Amino acid sequence: MGGIGVATAQDARVETQRVDETPRIETLRLSGSVSAPRTSQLSSAEAGQVASLDVEIGDRVSQDERLMSLDSREAELERQRAQANIDQARADRDDARQRLNEADQLSAQQNIAASELRQRQNALAAAEATLEAQQSEYALWELRVSRHTITAPFDSLITQRDSELGEWVTPGDTLMTLVDIEALTLDFPVPLSAYARMDDATLEIRLEGDTQWYAARPQARVPQDTNSRQFLLRAEPADSLDLLPGMALEGRLLLEGETGPSVPRDALIRRPDGSVSVWLARQEDDEWRAYEQRVDVGGGHEGNVAVLDGIEVGDRVIVVGNERLEEGQSLSLIDDD
């Protein structure tokens, strides 16, 4: 708004503001909630009996921290057997290599048949292959033993536990649920009509039961099914807030439109019949007078309301002292222009 005038002691004392052309801000009221995109329902890759539980619901855990374990004694015995097979295979490989070395020495003196030399070469190759197979078997059992310990895949909060000591679990059973509460998002369904106007949009949020509005940064616009005629607006708070998944949120999306006249909300006179008007201060023969003007109003933002029809840029609207004015009444104000 432009210049401001304040009334003198004569006539009706009023304060005015000049109507300027400003961007029209449309405010969309939104309802949303806090979501946790990074949520894991842990399961085991091995079947077994629950041997230990190291966490409770509500515990915060760090990545790779142990959460629970299954009875791994059988798998450990199989790993020991695989180790013994490796030792046996390594001894057989070493023996075959020694026999081949002896054959090579005899071959240099032409004291061994060529077929015997080939047989020993083949025996060493077979022993080495057997050793590799046993080493792979050991690695498999080493992996299966490690799978009996369930660890946290990321820093998280335990929100649910679905297993108890002594229970038998199988692969695919949900054992517990983890939520990364440091990576929460703010999700709002928004009418598709606003999709193309999001580039310059501003989002503000308010927590349920709170009176303060907080800035939020839009991250993604995800179209949903055409029947809903909405898209998902995903955002993150600009400030650190105490949030938990499932919290209800109120949002207001500020969409910038075309420029046009706007007036302070205090300038509006709302009639019982639903009409809206403003009082204008107009100068006639060096005297200021009040004239009521009906207006069509649009959305409001930060105390100003867009006027779609009824006034023009440059008009003076009365913002203080407009409660008991009469048409054509003489005014007293000071023009700061």
C-alpha positions as CSV (number, residue, x, y, z in Angstrom):
1,M,0.0,0.0,0.0
2,G,1.1,3.6,-0.6
3,G,0.8,6.8,1.4
4,I,-1.0,7.0,4.7
5,G,-3.1,9.9,6.0
6,V,-4.3,10.5,9.5
7,A,-7.4,12.7,10.3
8,T,-7.3,16.1,11.9
9,A,-9.6,17.2,14.7
10,Q,-12.2,18.5,12.2
11,D,-15.0,16.5,10.6
12,A,-14.7,12.7,10.6
13,R,-11.2,11.6,11.7
14,V,-10.0,8.8,9.4
15,E,-6.8,7.0,8.4
16,T,-6.4,6.1,4.7
17,Q,-4.1,4.0,2.6
18,R,-3.5,4.3,-1.1
19,V,-4.4,1.2,-3.2
20,D,-1.3,-0.3,-4.8
21,E,-0.9,-3.0,-7.4
22,T,0.4,-6.1,-5.7
23,P,0.7,-9.8,-6.5
24,R,-2.4,-11.6,-5.7
25,I,-1.8,-14.5,-3.3
26,E,-4.2,-17.4,-3.2
27,T,-4.2,-19.4,0.0
28,L,-5.1,-23.1,-0.2
29,R,-5.9,-24.7,3.2
30,L,-4.5,-28.2,3.4
31,S,-4.8,-31.2,5.8
32,G,-2.0,-33.6,6.0
33,S,0.1,-35.8,8.2
34,V,3.7,-36.8,9.1
35,S,4.9,-39.8,7.2
36,A,8.0,-42.0,7.6
37,P,9.1,-43.1,4.1
38,R,12.1,-45.0,5.6
39,T,10.3,-47.7,7.5
40,S,11.6,-51.3,7.7
41,Q,9.7,-54.4,8.8
42,L,12.6,-56.7,9.6
43,S,12.5,-60.4,9.0
44,S,15.0,-63.2,9.1
45,A,16.6,-65.0,6.2
46,E,16.9,-68.1,8.4
47,A,14.4,-70.2,10.3
48,G,15.1,-70.7,14.0
49,Q,14.1,-70.2,17.6
50,V,14.4,-66.7,19.1
51,A,17.4,-66.9,21.5
52,S,17.7,-63.3,22.6
53,L,15.9,-60.0,22.4
54,D,18.1,-56.9,22.9
55,V,15.6,-54.1,22.4
56,E,12.1,-53.0,23.5
57,I,9.5,-50.9,21.8
58,G,10.5,-47.2,21.9
59,D,14.2,-47.9,21.9
60,R,16.4,-45.8,19.6
61,V,19.0,-47.9,17.9
62,S,22.1,-47.2,15.7
63,Q,22.9,-48.7,12.4
64,D,24.3,-52.3,12.7
65,E,23.3,-52.5,16.4
66,R,22.2,-56.0,17.4
67,L,18.4,-56.2,17.9
68,M,17.9,-60.0,18.4
69,S,19.4,-63.4,17.7
70,L,18.2,-66.8,16.7
71,D,19.6,-70.1,18.1
72,S,22.6,-70.7,15.8
73,R,24.1,-73.8,17.4
74,E,23.2,-76.1,14.5
75,A,24.6,-73.7,11.9
76,E,27.8,-73.3,13.9
77,L,28.3,-77.1,14.0
78,E,27.8,-77.2,10.2
79,R,30.4,-74.4,10.0
80,Q,32.8,-76.4,12.1
81,R,32.3,-79.4,9.8
82,A,32.9,-77.3,6.8
83,Q,36.2,-76.1,8.4
84,A,37.2,-79.6,9.0
85,N,36.5,-80.5,5.4
86,I,38.7,-77.6,4.3
87,D,41.5,-78.8,6.5
88,Q,41.2,-82.3,4.9
89,A,41.0,-80.9,1.4
90,R,44.0,-78.7,2.0
91,A,46.0,-81.7,3.2
92,D,44.9,-83.7,0.1
93,R,45.9,-80.8,-2.1
94,D,49.3,-80.5,-0.5
95,D,49.9,-84.2,-0.9
96,A,48.9,-84.2,-4.5
97,R,51.2,-81.2,-5.1
98,Q,54.1,-83.1,-3.4
99,R,53.5,-86.2,-5.6
100,L,53.5,-84.0,-8.7
101,N,56.8,-82.3,-7.7
102,E,58.4,-85.8,-7.3
103,A,57.0,-86.8,-10.7
104,D,58.4,-83.7,-12.3
105,Q,61.9,-84.6,-11.0
106,L,61.6,-88.2,-12.2
107,S,60.4,-86.9,-15.6
108,A,63.5,-84.8,-16.0
109,Q,65.5,-88.0,-15.6
110,Q,63.0,-89.9,-17.9
111,N,62.3,-92.3,-15.0
112,I,58.5,-92.0,-15.0
113,A,55.9,-92.8,-17.6
114,A,54.0,-89.9,-19.2
115,S,50.7,-91.4,-18.2
116,E,51.7,-91.4,-14.6
117,L,52.8,-87.7,-14.8
118,R,49.4,-86.8,-16.3
119,Q,47.6,-88.7,-13.6
120,R,49.4,-86.8,-10.9
121,Q,48.7,-83.5,-12.6
122,N,45.0,-84.4,-12.8
123,A,45.0,-85.4,-9.1
124,L,46.4,-82.0,-8.1
125,A,43.8,-80.2,-10.2
126,A,41.0,-82.3,-8.6
127,A,42.4,-81.6,-5.1
128,E,42.5,-77.9,-5.7
129,A,38.9,-77.9,-7.0
130,T,37.8,-79.9,-4.0
131,L,39.5,-77.3,-1.7
132,E,37.7,-74.4,-3.4
133,A,34.4,-76.2,-3.1
134,Q,35.0,-76.8,0.6
135,Q,36.0,-73.2,1.1
136,S,32.8,-72.1,-0.6
137,E,30.8,-74.4,1.7
138,Y,32.5,-72.8,4.7
139,A,31.7,-69.3,3.5
140,L,28.0,-70.3,3.0
141,W,27.8,-71.6,6.6
142,E,29.7,-68.5,7.8
143,L,27.0,-66.4,6.1
144,R,24.1,-68.5,7.5
145,V,25.6,-68.2,11.1
146,S,25.7,-64.4,10.7
147,R,22.1,-64.3,9.5
148,H,21.0,-65.6,12.9
149,T,21.8,-62.2,14.3
150,I,19.4,-59.4,13.3
151,T,20.9,-55.9,13.2
152,A,19.5,-52.4,12.6
153,P,19.8,-51.4,8.9
154,F,19.8,-47.7,9.8
155,D,19.5,-45.4,12.8
156,S,15.9,-45.7,13.9
157,L,13.2,-46.1,16.5
158,I,11.6,-49.4,17.4
159,T,7.9,-48.9,16.9
160,Q,6.7,-52.5,17.0
161,R,8.0,-56.0,18.1
162,D,6.3,-59.1,16.8
163,S,8.4,-61.8,18.3
164,E,9.2,-63.2,21.8
165,L,11.9,-65.4,23.3
166,G,11.4,-69.1,22.4
167,E,9.2,-68.5,19.4
168,W,10.0,-70.3,16.2
169,V,10.3,-67.9,13.2
170,T,10.6,-68.5,9.5
171,P,11.9,-66.4,6.7
172,G,9.4,-63.7,5.8
173,D,7.9,-63.4,9.3
174,T,7.9,-59.8,10.6
175,L,10.0,-59.6,13.7
176,M,10.0,-55.9,14.4
177,T,9.3,-52.6,12.8
178,L,11.9,-49.7,12.6
179,V,11.2,-46.1,11.6
180,D,13.8,-43.5,10.7
181,I,12.4,-40.6,12.7
182,E,15.2,-38.3,11.4
183,A,13.9,-38.6,7.8
184,L,10.2,-37.8,8.3
185,T,8.2,-36.0,5.6
186,L,5.1,-33.9,5.6
187,D,2.5,-35.2,3.2
188,F,-0.5,-33.2,1.9
189,P,-3.1,-34.1,-0.8
190,V,-3.4,-31.0,-3.1
191,P,-6.0,-30.3,-5.8
192,L,-4.5,-30.9,-9.3
193,S,-5.5,-27.3,-10.3
194,A,-2.5,-26.1,-8.2
195,Y,0.0,-28.5,-9.8
196,A,1.2,-26.1,-12.6
197,R,1.5,-23.2,-10.1
198,M,3.9,-24.9,-7.6
199,D,7.2,-23.4,-8.9
200,D,6.7,-20.2,-6.9
201,A,4.5,-21.5,-4.2
202,T,5.2,-21.2,-0.5
203,L,4.2,-23.8,2.0
204,E,3.6,-23.2,5.7
205,I,2.5,-25.8,8.3
206,R,1.0,-25.8,11.7
207,L,1.0,-28.7,14.1
208,E,-2.2,-29.9,15.7
209,G,-2.8,-27.8,18.8
210,D,-0.2,-25.3,17.9
211,T,-0.9,-21.7,17.0
212,Q,2.4,-20.9,15.2
213,W,3.0,-21.4,11.5
214,Y,6.3,-22.8,10.3
215,A,8.0,-22.7,6.9
216,A,8.3,-26.0,5.0
217,R,10.3,-26.9,1.8
218,P,8.4,-28.8,-0.9
219,Q,10.4,-31.8,-2.1
220,A,8.2,-33.7,-4.5
221,R,5.0,-33.5,-6.4
222,V,3.6,-37.0,-7.0
223,P,0.5,-37.4,-9.2
224,Q,-2.1,-39.8,-7.8
225,D,-4.9,-41.7,-9.5
226,T,-7.0,-39.6,-11.8
227,N,-10.2,-40.3,-9.8
228,S,-8.9,-38.4,-6.8
229,R,-8.1,-35.3,-8.8
230,Q,-5.2,-34.6,-6.4
231,F,-1.5,-34.9,-6.2
232,L,0.7,-35.7,-3.2
233,L,2.8,-32.8,-2.0
234,R,5.8,-34.1,0.0
235,A,7.7,-31.5,2.1
236,E,10.2,-31.3,4.9
237,P,10.2,-28.7,7.7
238,A,12.6,-25.8,7.4
239,D,13.1,-25.8,11.1
240,S,13.7,-28.6,13.6
241,L,10.4,-29.7,15.0
242,D,9.3,-32.5,17.3
243,L,7.5,-34.8,14.9
244,L,6.3,-38.4,15.0
245,P,4.8,-40.5,12.2
246,G,1.0,-40.1,12.0
247,M,0.8,-36.6,13.5
248,A,-1.9,-34.5,12.0
249,L,-0.9,-31.3,10.2
250,E,-2.5,-28.2,8.9
251,G,-1.0,-26.5,5.9
252,R,-1.5,-23.4,3.9
253,L,-0.2,-23.2,0.4
254,L,0.4,-19.7,-0.9
255,L,0.1,-19.5,-4.7
256,E,1.2,-16.3,-6.4
257,G,-1.1,-15.2,-9.2
258,E,-1.5,-12.1,-11.3
259,T,-1.0,-8.6,-9.9
260,G,-4.0,-6.4,-9.0
261,P,-5.3,-4.0,-6.3
262,S,-5.5,-5.1,-2.7
263,V,-6.6,-3.5,0.5
264,P,-6.0,-4.1,4.2
265,R,-8.6,-6.4,5.8
266,D,-9.6,-3.6,8.1
267,A,-10.9,-1.6,5.2
268,L,-13.6,-4.1,4.4
269,I,-17.2,-3.6,5.5
270,R,-19.2,-6.8,5.5
271,R,-23.0,-6.4,5.3
272,P,-25.6,-8.8,6.7
273,D,-26.7,-9.5,3.1
274,G,-23.3,-10.9,2.4
275,S,-22.1,-8.0,0.3
276,V,-18.7,-6.4,0.9
277,S,-17.8,-2.7,0.5
278,V,-15.1,-0.2,1.3
279,W,-15.1,3.5,2.1
280,L,-13.1,5.6,-0.3
281,A,-11.8,9.1,0.4
282,R,-12.2,11.3,-2.7
283,Q,-11.2,14.9,-3.1
284,E,-13.8,17.3,-4.4
285,D,-13.1,21.1,-4.5
286,D,-10.1,20.7,-2.2
287,E,-12.3,18.8,0.3
288,W,-12.1,15.1,1.2
289,R,-15.4,13.2,1.3
290,A,-16.3,9.6,2.0
291,Y,-18.0,7.4,-0.6
292,E,-19.0,3.8,-0.1
293,Q,-18.0,1.4,-2.9
294,R,-19.1,-2.2,-3.2
295,V,-16.3,-4.6,-4.1
296,D,-15.7,-8.2,-5.1
297,V,-12.9,-9.7,-3.1
298,G,-10.6,-12.6,-3.6
299,G,-8.1,-14.4,-1.3
300,G,-6.2,-12.8,1.5
301,H,-2.7,-12.9,2.7
302,E,-0.8,-11.2,5.6
303,G,-3.6,-8.9,6.4
304,N,-4.3,-7.8,2.8
305,V,-7.2,-8.9,0.7
306,A,-7.3,-9.0,-3.1
307,V,-10.0,-6.8,-4.7
308,L,-11.2,-8.3,-8.0
309,D,-13.6,-5.5,-8.9
310,G,-14.8,-2.1,-7.6
311,I,-11.7,-0.1,-7.0
312,E,-8.6,0.9,-8.9
313,V,-4.9,1.4,-8.2
314,G,-4.4,4.8,-6.7
315,D,-7.8,5.0,-4.9
316,R,-7.7,5.9,-1.2
317,V,-9.4,3.5,1.1
318,I,-10.3,4.3,4.7
319,V,-8.8,1.8,7.1
320,V,-9.5,3.5,10.5
321,G,-12.7,5.4,11.3
322,N,-14.9,3.7,8.7
323,E,-17.4,2.3,11.2
324,R,-20.0,5.2,11.2
325,L,-19.4,7.1,8.0
326,E,-22.2,8.5,5.8
327,E,-22.2,8.9,2.1
328,G,-20.6,12.2,1.1
329,Q,-19.5,12.9,4.6
330,S,-16.7,15.4,4.9
331,L,-13.4,14.0,6.0
332,S,-10.3,15.4,7.7
333,L,-7.0,13.6,6.9
334,I,-3.4,14.4,6.3
335,D,-1.9,13.3,2.9
336,D,1.7,12.0,3.3
337,D,2.3,11.9,-0.5
